[in-house]
Amino acid sequence: MEDQRPPQFHRHREVTRRLKILLVEDNEADVWLFKEALNALDSPHELEVARDGEEAIAGLKQADKPPDLILLDINMPKVDGFEVLYFIRSDARLCIIPVIILSSSRDERDVRRAHELGANSYLCKTVDDFSDLVGDFNRYWLNRAEIPQILA
């Protein structure tokens, strides 16, 4: 049966710019799952990975062009996601970047702390619906939300 909805309801928004996404994640399986899900969506965006908070902060300090969007795990070795989030929100050049927490923790204290530190969203990751989670992320953050451009 043919789709009877008006065109505006099933037309995808044209991607206007290629975003640079930083995924800060120490779990290699989650990194692989995220990459595979983005590839399945034919995402034109650039994905960089930092394997822990220390690497993320060092990369953000050195970057000529910071990422447009950051996906941040909380529980990581060396420097945790809360410290990374605090660093981002304390830096005048980085503070405008949307930060989405991507954590396996459903602890209300973690959710509250992430939002108090300035997270734009908090998503719980589970293996059984990881591709749906990435699809939802793609539909909202990469296709719907207006992401500010970072000024040099």
C-alpha positions as CSV (number, residue, x, y, z in Angstrom):
1,M,0.0,0.0,0.0
2,E,1.3,3.4,-0.9
3,D,2.2,5.9,1.8
4,Q,-0.8,8.4,2.0
5,R,0.9,10.9,4.3
6,P,1.7,14.4,2.9
7,P,5.3,14.6,1.7
8,Q,6.4,16.7,4.6
9,F,5.8,13.8,6.9
10,H,8.0,11.3,5.2
11,R,10.7,13.4,3.6
12,H,14.1,13.4,5.3
13,R,15.7,16.7,5.9
14,E,18.7,17.3,3.7
15,V,22.0,17.2,5.6
16,T,23.3,20.8,5.4
17,R,26.7,20.2,6.9
18,R,28.9,17.3,7.9
19,L,29.3,17.3,11.7
20,K,32.3,16.2,13.6
21,I,31.2,13.9,16.4
22,L,33.4,12.9,19.3
23,L,32.5,9.7,21.0
24,V,34.2,9.4,24.4
25,E,33.9,5.7,25.3
26,D,36.3,3.1,26.9
27,N,34.2,0.0,26.0
28,E,35.4,-1.3,22.6
29,A,32.2,-3.3,22.1
30,D,30.2,-0.1,22.5
31,V,32.5,1.8,20.1
32,W,32.1,-0.9,17.5
33,L,28.3,-1.1,17.9
34,F,28.0,2.7,17.6
35,K,30.2,2.8,14.4
36,E,28.3,-0.1,12.9
37,A,24.9,1.5,13.6
38,L,26.0,4.8,12.1
39,N,27.3,3.0,9.0
40,A,24.0,1.2,8.7
41,L,22.3,4.6,8.7
42,D,24.7,5.9,5.9
43,S,25.6,8.8,8.1
44,P,27.8,11.4,6.4
45,H,29.1,12.7,9.6
46,E,32.7,12.2,10.9
47,L,33.2,10.1,14.0
48,E,36.2,10.5,16.2
49,V,36.8,8.3,19.3
50,A,38.6,9.1,22.6
51,R,39.1,5.9,24.7
52,D,39.0,7.7,28.1
53,G,38.4,11.1,29.7
54,E,42.0,12.0,29.8
55,E,42.4,11.4,26.1
56,A,39.2,13.4,25.4
57,I,40.4,16.4,27.4
58,A,43.9,16.4,25.8
59,G,42.3,16.1,22.3
60,L,39.8,19.0,23.0
61,K,42.7,21.2,24.3
62,Q,44.7,20.6,21.1
63,A,42.0,20.6,18.5
64,D,42.1,23.3,15.9
65,K,38.5,22.6,15.2
66,P,36.6,21.1,18.1
67,P,33.8,18.6,17.6
68,D,30.3,19.8,16.8
69,L,28.7,17.3,19.2
70,I,30.0,15.1,22.0
71,L,28.8,11.7,23.1
72,L,30.2,11.0,26.6
73,D,30.3,7.9,28.8
74,I,30.4,8.5,32.5
75,N,32.3,5.5,33.9
76,M,35.8,5.5,32.4
77,P,39.3,5.0,33.7
78,K,41.7,7.8,34.5
79,V,39.2,10.7,34.2
80,D,35.4,10.1,34.4
81,G,32.8,11.6,32.2
82,F,31.6,14.1,34.8
83,E,35.1,15.6,34.9
84,V,35.2,15.8,31.1
85,L,31.7,17.5,31.1
86,Y,32.9,20.0,33.8
87,F,36.0,20.7,31.6
88,I,33.9,21.3,28.5
89,R,31.3,23.6,30.3
90,S,34.2,25.6,31.9
91,D,36.0,26.3,28.6
92,A,34.7,29.4,26.8
93,R,35.5,27.9,23.4
94,L,33.9,24.5,24.1
95,C,30.9,25.3,26.3
96,I,28.4,25.7,23.4
97,I,29.0,22.1,22.2
98,P,26.0,19.9,22.8
99,V,27.0,17.0,25.1
100,I,24.9,13.9,25.2
101,I,25.7,11.4,28.0
102,L,25.6,7.9,26.8
103,S,25.8,5.6,29.8
104,S,24.7,2.2,31.1
105,S,23.9,3.8,34.4
106,R,20.2,4.5,35.2
107,D,21.1,5.8,38.7
108,E,19.1,8.9,39.3
109,R,22.1,10.6,41.0
110,D,24.1,10.2,37.8
111,V,21.3,11.6,35.7
112,R,20.9,14.5,38.0
113,R,24.6,15.2,38.2
114,A,25.0,15.1,34.5
115,H,22.2,17.7,34.0
116,E,23.5,19.9,36.8
117,L,26.9,19.9,35.0
118,G,25.2,21.0,31.8
119,A,24.6,17.8,29.8
120,N,22.1,18.4,27.0
121,S,20.7,14.9,27.2
122,Y,21.2,11.6,29.0
123,L,20.7,8.4,27.1
124,C,20.9,4.9,28.7
125,K,22.6,2.3,26.5
126,T,21.8,-1.3,26.5
127,V,23.0,-4.0,24.1
128,D,19.6,-5.2,23.1
129,D,18.4,-1.8,21.7
130,F,21.7,-0.1,20.8
131,S,20.9,0.3,17.1
132,D,17.5,1.8,18.0
133,L,19.3,4.2,20.4
134,V,21.7,5.3,17.6
135,G,18.8,5.6,15.2
136,D,17.0,7.9,17.7
137,F,20.2,9.9,18.2
138,N,20.6,10.2,14.5
139,R,17.0,11.3,13.9
140,Y,17.0,13.9,16.6
141,W,20.5,15.2,17.0
142,L,21.8,14.8,13.5
143,N,18.7,15.4,11.4
144,R,16.4,17.6,13.6
145,A,18.3,19.6,16.1
146,E,20.1,22.8,15.1
147,I,23.7,22.4,16.2
148,P,25.6,25.6,16.7
149,Q,28.7,26.1,14.6
150,I,31.9,26.5,16.7
151,L,33.7,29.7,16.0
152,A,37.5,29.6,15.7
